[in-house]
Amino acid sequence: MSRFAGQSGSSRKRKVIESIGQIALLAVIMLVPLAACSTGTGGAYLVSFSPTSTPAAGAPPEQQPLPKGLLNATYPVMDWVFNRTCGLAVNSYNRDQLSTTIAYDSAAWLYPSDGHLVQGWQDCDQQALIRQARSQGLTTLLTVGVDSSWSAKDLARYIDQATSQTQVPCSPQATTYICNIVNWAAAGGYRGVIIDFEAVAWNYSNIRQKFATFMQDLQYALHQKGLLCGITLISKTSDSLQDPSYKYNYFQDWKLLSRMDFLIPMMLDFDLEVNKPGAITSVAGIEKQIAYLWQTIPQALSKTIFELPLYGREWQEDAKGHWHTINDETCSQVSDQKASEHLLSAVSTDSTTPELAWNDQNGNRHEVWYESASSLIAIMTRIQAEVRSLLNNPDYRLPTSFWYRGAECANFFGADNALEGFYRSH
């Protein structure tokens, strides 16, 4: 479901879903702590909006907060579980307990040709994981995304058709594209929907307005059921062709999407934007996106959940000096390479962007850029300080989302480890 179609791997923005004979749009489940999220009227979330206003000189804009109960106030963390590696996630939760918000990938699939959904595939016992989560007071959010087998024009046409339909109340018998999503979420007991479209034709007629209308129609229909509507955002630093992701993120007009209940900008895969080895995420790259957000939709900063990578990526240079991606790697795989390869010393010395490098038997250079527990915490510390300054709020806690659970280093999650220590000490 990637804007980097044709590349394999499990990175967030370019993941290619193996549908076992099915070609479809991807749907995902998100599991969220339920305690403190009920309104007392059917268990629906309380959605609170603040009007956009012009702030006084020197004061930050009035903020639109995250929906109450969406994240734990003292540990505002959202995991993602990748369907093809969910066994790794299960092992991770067995070690560190199932205690955070979880995004479960590939619970269902949606076909853009006619808007219907089908049951998805995963390599672990998805139902057992969901039962375990619900038994511990966690609830679910359904996330709809796009498989890269569909063209960008296919998805643009789907959005166009969805918004062209007459919108009706989403009764169980309703068959509009919007109601197909809403009814799937409601029938499955989910608490809302996250739209994760990453490959939409940028030159499709009036696509920005059509996508915004699609999101607004979906949000309205979900709210009628007491459900939430969120969205993932492709990295964006400007609205000009100078933005390296311009043709991929063009369909997302952040101003038109700013009223969604929560936003999840993907602060990762920066190396794929330039197609050469480098940091998957970085302080400098995230700061540029925060600057763009603050310039365009500053009132939405408090309801922004920053998505960061847990995986690494290996690149290889060929005889002509061209670089190619080899694999996406877990922290455990990176550790194995540290022990088995004859590492070079001329690598990154930036503690927030760790790197390994070696030459193979043919003399070709390999580089692995990855995230350690300490590098992620260093990045989070810098970003949290910047947002606190913008909001003039020393008590702000950085909401985070991690792709994908099970790829992390052993000392990142769990009691008394790096992530918990960050939120306890900051």
C-alpha positions as CSV (number, residue, x, y, z in Angstrom):
1,M,0.0,0.0,0.0
2,S,2.8,2.3,-0.8
3,R,3.6,5.4,-2.7
4,F,6.9,3.5,-3.4
5,A,5.1,0.9,-5.5
6,G,7.1,-2.0,-6.7
7,Q,9.5,-2.0,-3.7
8,S,9.1,-4.7,-1.2
9,G,9.6,-4.6,2.6
10,S,7.8,-3.7,5.7
11,S,8.5,0.0,6.0
12,R,5.5,2.1,6.9
13,K,5.1,4.1,3.7
14,R,6.1,1.4,1.2
15,K,4.7,-1.8,2.7
16,V,3.6,-4.2,0.0
17,I,0.8,-6.4,1.3
18,E,0.8,-10.0,0.2
19,S,-2.9,-10.7,-0.1
20,I,-2.6,-14.5,-0.8
21,G,-4.6,-14.3,-4.1
22,Q,-6.5,-11.1,-3.1
23,I,-5.7,-7.7,-4.5
24,A,-7.3,-5.1,-2.4
25,L,-7.2,-2.0,-0.2
26,L,-5.9,-2.6,3.3
27,A,-7.8,-2.2,6.5
28,V,-6.2,-2.1,9.9
29,I,-7.4,-2.4,13.5
30,M,-6.3,0.0,16.2
31,L,-6.7,-1.0,19.8
32,V,-6.9,1.7,22.4
33,P,-7.3,1.8,26.2
34,L,-11.0,1.9,26.9
35,A,-11.0,3.0,30.6
36,A,-11.7,6.8,30.7
37,C,-13.0,6.9,27.2
38,S,-16.7,6.3,27.7
39,T,-19.2,9.1,27.7
40,G,-21.8,7.0,29.5
41,T,-24.0,6.9,26.5
42,G,-23.3,3.7,24.7
43,G,-19.6,3.9,25.3
44,A,-19.0,6.5,22.5
45,Y,-15.9,8.7,22.7
46,L,-16.4,12.3,23.7
47,V,-15.3,14.3,20.7
48,S,-14.4,17.9,21.6
49,F,-13.6,20.6,19.1
50,S,-12.2,24.1,19.7
51,P,-13.0,26.8,17.2
52,T,-10.2,28.2,15.2
53,S,-9.4,31.7,16.3
54,T,-6.8,34.3,15.8
55,P,-4.5,34.3,18.9
56,A,-3.3,37.3,20.6
57,A,0.2,38.4,19.7
58,G,2.7,36.0,21.1
59,A,0.1,33.5,22.2
60,P,-0.3,30.1,20.5
61,P,-3.6,29.4,18.6
62,E,-6.4,27.8,20.6
63,Q,-5.8,24.1,20.3
64,Q,-8.1,21.2,19.2
65,P,-7.3,18.5,21.7
66,L,-7.1,14.7,21.1
67,P,-10.4,13.0,21.8
68,K,-10.6,12.1,25.5
69,G,-9.5,8.6,26.2
70,L,-7.9,8.0,22.8
71,L,-4.5,7.7,24.4
72,N,-3.3,7.3,27.9
73,A,-2.6,10.8,29.3
74,T,0.6,9.8,31.0
75,Y,1.8,7.3,28.4
76,P,0.4,8.5,25.1
77,V,1.7,5.7,22.9
78,M,0.1,3.9,19.9
79,D,1.6,0.7,18.5
80,W,1.2,-0.7,15.0
81,V,1.2,-4.5,14.5
82,F,2.2,-5.4,10.9
83,N,0.1,-8.3,9.6
84,R,3.1,-10.2,8.1
85,T,5.1,-9.9,11.3
86,C,2.4,-10.1,13.9
87,G,4.1,-13.2,15.4
88,L,6.9,-10.8,16.4
89,A,4.4,-8.5,18.0
90,V,2.9,-11.4,20.0
91,N,6.3,-12.3,21.3
92,S,6.9,-8.6,22.2
93,Y,3.7,-8.4,24.1
94,N,4.4,-11.7,25.9
95,R,7.6,-10.1,27.1
96,D,6.3,-6.7,27.9
97,Q,2.6,-7.1,28.4
98,L,-0.3,-5.8,26.3
99,S,-0.5,-2.4,27.8
100,T,-0.4,0.2,25.1
101,T,-2.6,1.4,22.2
102,I,-2.3,-1.1,19.4
103,A,-2.8,-0.7,15.6
104,Y,-3.5,-4.2,14.2
105,D,-2.7,-4.4,10.5
106,S,-4.9,-6.3,8.0
107,A,-8.0,-7.1,9.9
108,A,-10.1,-6.5,6.7
109,W,-9.7,-5.5,3.1
110,L,-11.6,-3.0,1.0
111,Y,-11.9,-3.3,-2.8
112,P,-11.8,0.1,-4.6
113,S,-13.7,-1.3,-7.6
114,D,-17.0,-1.5,-5.7
115,G,-16.2,-0.4,-2.1
116,H,-16.8,-3.8,-0.4
117,L,-14.7,-5.2,2.5
118,V,-13.5,-8.7,3.1
119,Q,-11.7,-10.4,5.9
120,G,-7.9,-9.9,5.8
121,W,-5.0,-12.2,6.3
122,Q,-2.3,-12.3,9.0
123,D,0.4,-14.8,10.2
124,C,-0.7,-15.0,13.8
125,D,-4.0,-15.6,15.7
126,Q,-5.5,-12.2,15.2
127,Q,-8.7,-13.0,17.1
128,A,-6.7,-14.2,20.1
129,L,-4.8,-11.0,20.3
130,I,-8.0,-9.0,20.0
131,R,-9.7,-11.0,22.7
132,Q,-6.7,-10.5,24.9
133,A,-6.7,-6.8,24.3
134,R,-10.4,-6.4,25.0
135,S,-10.1,-8.5,28.1
136,Q,-7.7,-5.9,29.4
137,G,-10.0,-2.9,28.6
138,L,-8.7,-2.1,25.1
139,T,-10.9,-1.1,22.3
140,T,-10.4,-1.2,18.5
141,L,-10.2,1.3,15.7
142,L,-10.5,0.2,12.0
143,T,-7.9,1.7,9.7
144,V,-8.5,1.6,5.9
145,G,-5.4,1.9,3.7
146,V,-4.3,1.1,0.2
147,D,-2.4,-1.9,-1.3
148,S,0.2,-1.0,-3.9
149,S,-1.3,-3.5,-6.3
150,W,-4.0,-0.8,-7.0
151,S,-2.9,2.1,-9.1
152,A,-3.0,5.7,-7.8
153,K,-5.7,6.4,-10.3
154,D,-7.8,3.5,-9.0
155,L,-7.9,5.0,-5.6
156,A,-8.6,8.5,-6.9
157,R,-11.5,7.1,-8.9
158,Y,-12.8,5.3,-5.7
159,I,-12.7,8.6,-3.8
160,D,-14.5,10.4,-6.7
161,Q,-17.2,7.8,-6.8
162,A,-17.6,7.8,-3.0
163,T,-18.2,11.5,-2.9
164,S,-20.5,11.5,-5.9
165,Q,-22.9,9.1,-4.2
166,T,-25.9,10.5,-2.3
167,Q,-25.0,10.3,1.4
168,V,-27.6,8.5,3.5
169,P,-27.9,7.4,7.1
170,C,-25.8,4.3,7.6
171,S,-28.4,1.8,8.4
172,P,-27.4,-1.9,8.2
173,Q,-28.9,-2.0,4.7
174,A,-27.1,1.1,3.3
175,T,-24.6,0.3,0.5
176,T,-22.8,3.6,-0.2
177,Y,-19.0,3.5,-0.1
178,I,-19.0,5.6,3.1
179,C,-21.6,3.4,4.8
180,N,-19.7,0.2,3.8
181,I,-16.8,1.5,6.0
182,V,-19.0,2.8,8.8
183,N,-21.1,-0.3,9.0
184,W,-18.1,-2.6,9.0
185,A,-16.6,-0.6,11.9
186,A,-19.9,-0.5,13.8
187,A,-20.7,-4.2,13.3
188,G,-17.2,-5.2,14.4
189,G,-17.5,-3.2,17.6
190,Y,-14.7,-0.7,16.6
191,R,-14.5,2.7,18.1
192,G,-13.7,4.5,14.9
193,V,-11.9,4.6,11.6
194,I,-8.5,5.8,10.5
195,I,-8.0,6.4,6.8
196,D,-4.5,5.6,5.6
197,F,-4.4,6.3,1.8
198,E,-0.9,6.7,0.5
199,A,-1.1,6.5,-3.3
200,V,-3.7,8.8,-4.9
201,A,-3.2,10.2,-8.4
202,W,-2.1,13.8,-7.8
203,N,-3.3,15.0,-11.3
204,Y,-6.8,13.6,-11.0
205,S,-9.3,16.4,-11.4
206,N,-10.0,18.3,-8.2
207,I,-8.6,15.5,-6.1
208,R,-7.7,17.6,-3.1
209,Q,-11.3,18.8,-2.6
210,K,-12.8,15.4,-3.4
211,F,-10.6,13.7,-0.8
212,A,-11.4,16.3,1.8
213,T,-15.1,15.9,1.0
214,F,-14.7,12.1,1.3
215,M,-13.1,12.5,4.8
216,Q,-15.7,15.0,5.9
217,D,-18.6,12.8,4.8
218,L,-17.0,9.8,6.5
219,Q,-16.4,11.8,9.7
220,Y,-20.0,13.0,9.8
221,A,-21.4,9.4,9.3
222,L,-19.1,8.0,11.9
223,H,-20.1,10.7,14.4
224,Q,-23.7,9.8,13.9
225,K,-22.7,6.4,15.3
226,G,-20.6,7.9,18.1
227,L,-17.4,6.9,16.4
228,L,-14.1,8.7,15.7
229,C,-12.4,9.6,12.4
230,G,-8.7,9.9,12.1
231,I,-6.2,10.1,9.2
232,T,-2.5,9.3,8.5
233,L,-0.6,12.1,6.7
234,I,2.2,11.7,4.2
235,S,5.2,13.8,5.0
236,K,4.9,17.3,3.8
237,T,7.2,20.4,4.2
238,S,5.6,22.7,1.6
239,D,2.9,23.0,-1.1
240,S,5.5,23.5,-3.8
241,L,7.3,21.2,-6.2
242,Q,10.4,21.6,-4.0
243,D,8.8,19.2,-1.6
244,P,10.3,15.8,-2.4
245,S,7.0,14.1,-1.8
246,Y,4.9,16.7,-3.7
247,K,3.2,14.3,-6.1
248,Y,2.5,11.7,-3.4
249,N,1.1,14.1,-0.7
250,Y,-0.6,16.6,-3.1
251,F,-4.1,15.0,-2.6
252,Q,-3.9,15.8,1.1
253,D,-4.8,19.4,1.8
254,W,-3.9,19.7,5.5
255,K,-6.1,22.8,5.9
256,L,-9.1,21.0,4.6
257,L,-8.3,17.9,6.7
258,S,-7.5,19.8,9.9
259,R,-10.9,19.0,11.5
260,M,-10.4,15.3,11.6
261,D,-10.6,14.0,15.2
262,F,-6.8,13.2,15.2
263,L,-3.9,13.3,12.8
264,I,-1.0,10.9,12.4
265,P,1.8,12.3,10.3
266,M,4.3,9.6,9.2
267,M,7.7,10.9,10.3
268,L,9.6,8.1,8.6
269,D,11.1,6.7,5.3
270,F,12.9,10.0,4.7
271,D,15.6,7.9,2.9
272,L,13.1,6.6,0.3
273,E,12.1,10.1,-0.6
274,V,15.6,10.7,-2.0
275,N,16.2,7.0,-2.9
276,K,19.6,6.7,-1.2
277,P,21.0,5.6,2.2
278,G,20.3,7.8,5.1
279,A,18.3,8.3,8.2
280,I,14.8,6.7,8.1
281,T,13.8,9.5,10.5
282,S,15.6,12.5,11.8
283,V,15.2,15.6,14.0
284,A,15.8,17.9,11.0
285,G,13.2,16.1,8.9
286,I,10.6,16.2,11.7
287,E,11.3,19.8,12.5
288,K,10.5,20.7,8.9
289,Q,7.2,18.9,9.1
290,I,6.3,20.6,12.4
291,A,7.1,24.0,10.8
292,Y,4.8,23.2,7.9
293,L,2.0,22.1,10.3
294,W,2.5,25.2,12.5
295,Q,2.3,27.4,9.5
296,T,-0.8,25.8,8.0
297,I,-2.9,24.2,10.8
298,P,-1.3,25.3,14.1
299,Q,-4.6,24.7,16.0
300,A,-4.2,21.0,15.3
301,L,-0.8,20.5,16.8
302,S,-2.1,19.1,20.1
303,K,-4.1,16.4,18.4
304,T,-1.2,15.3,16.3
305,I,0.3,11.8,17.0
306,F,3.8,11.5,15.6
307,E,4.6,8.2,13.9
308,L,8.2,7.0,14.2
309,P,10.0,3.9,12.9
310,L,11.2,0.9,14.9
311,Y,12.8,-0.9,11.9
312,G,16.1,-0.4,10.0
313,R,16.9,-0.6,6.3
314,E,19.8,-2.1,4.4
315,W,21.1,-0.6,1.2
316,Q,23.7,-1.9,-1.3
317,E,25.8,0.1,-3.7
318,D,26.4,-1.6,-7.1
319,A,29.4,-1.5,-9.3
320,K,28.1,1.7,-11.1
321,G,27.7,3.5,-7.8
322,H,23.9,3.2,-7.7
323,W,22.2,2.4,-4.5
324,H,19.4,-0.3,-4.0
325,T,17.4,-1.3,-1.0
326,I,18.0,-4.9,0.2
327,N,15.8,-5.4,3.2
328,D,13.9,-3.8,6.1
329,E,15.3,-5.2,9.3
330,T,14.3,-5.6,13.0
331,C,16.7,-4.4,15.7
332,S,17.5,-8.1,16.3
333,Q,18.7,-8.5,12.7
334,V,20.8,-5.4,12.9
335,S,22.4,-6.8,16.1
336,D,23.3,-10.0,14.2
337,Q,24.9,-8.0,11.5
338,K,27.0,-6.0,14.0
339,A,28.4,-9.3,15.2
340,S,28.9,-11.0,11.8
341,E,30.1,-8.3,9.5
342,H,33.5,-6.6,9.3
343,L,32.2,-3.1,10.0
344,L,33.8,0.1,8.6
345,S,34.5,3.0,10.8
346,A,33.5,5.8,8.4
347,V,29.8,5.9,9.4
348,S,27.4,8.4,11.0
349,T,28.5,9.8,14.3
350,D,25.1,11.4,15.0
351,S,23.6,9.6,18.0
352,T,20.1,10.1,16.6
353,T,20.8,8.4,13.3
354,P,22.9,5.2,13.9
355,E,24.4,3.4,10.9
356,L,26.4,0.3,10.1
357,A,28.6,-0.1,7.0
358,W,30.7,-2.9,5.5
359,N,32.0,-4.1,2.1
360,D,30.8,-7.5,0.9
361,Q,33.0,-10.1,-0.9
362,N,32.6,-8.4,-4.2
363,G,33.7,-5.0,-2.8
364,N,30.2,-3.5,-2.8
365,R,29.4,-1.2,0.1
366,H,26.4,-2.0,2.3
367,E,24.8,0.5,4.8
368,V,22.2,-0.2,7.4
369,W,20.4,2.8,8.9
370,Y,18.3,2.0,11.9
371,E,16.8,3.2,15.2
372,S,18.0,2.2,18.6
373,A,16.2,2.8,21.9
374,S,18.6,5.7,22.7
375,S,18.3,7.3,19.2
376,L,14.5,7.3,19.4
377,I,14.4,8.8,22.8
378,A,16.9,11.5,21.8
379,I,14.7,12.4,18.8
380,M,11.5,12.4,21.0
381,T,13.2,14.6,23.6
382,R,14.1,17.2,21.0
383,I,10.7,17.2,19.3
384,Q,8.8,17.3,22.6
385,A,10.8,20.3,23.7
386,E,10.1,22.1,20.4
387,V,6.3,21.5,20.6
388,R,6.3,22.6,24.2
389,S,7.9,25.8,23.2
390,L,5.4,26.4,20.3
391,L,2.4,25.7,22.6
392,N,3.9,27.4,25.5
393,N,3.0,24.4,27.5
394,P,5.7,22.8,29.7
395,D,3.3,19.9,30.6
396,Y,2.7,18.7,27.0
397,R,3.5,15.0,26.4
398,L,4.5,14.0,22.9
399,P,1.9,11.5,21.5
400,T,3.7,8.8,19.5
401,S,2.9,6.0,17.2
402,F,5.5,3.3,16.3
403,W,5.7,1.2,13.1
404,Y,5.9,-1.7,13.8
405,R,5.7,-3.7,17.1
406,G,8.2,-6.5,17.3
407,A,10.9,-4.7,15.3
408,E,12.1,-2.7,18.4
409,C,15.2,-3.2,20.4
410,A,14.8,-5.3,23.5
411,N,15.1,-2.4,25.9
412,F,12.6,0.0,24.3
413,F,9.2,-1.2,25.5
414,G,8.2,-2.6,28.9
415,A,8.4,-1.6,32.6
416,D,11.5,0.5,33.5
417,N,12.7,0.5,29.9
418,A,13.5,3.4,27.5
419,L,10.0,4.5,26.4
420,E,8.4,4.3,29.8
421,G,11.4,6.1,31.3
422,F,11.0,8.9,28.8
423,Y,7.4,9.6,29.8
424,R,8.1,9.2,33.5
425,S,11.1,11.6,33.4
426,H,9.8,14.2,30.9
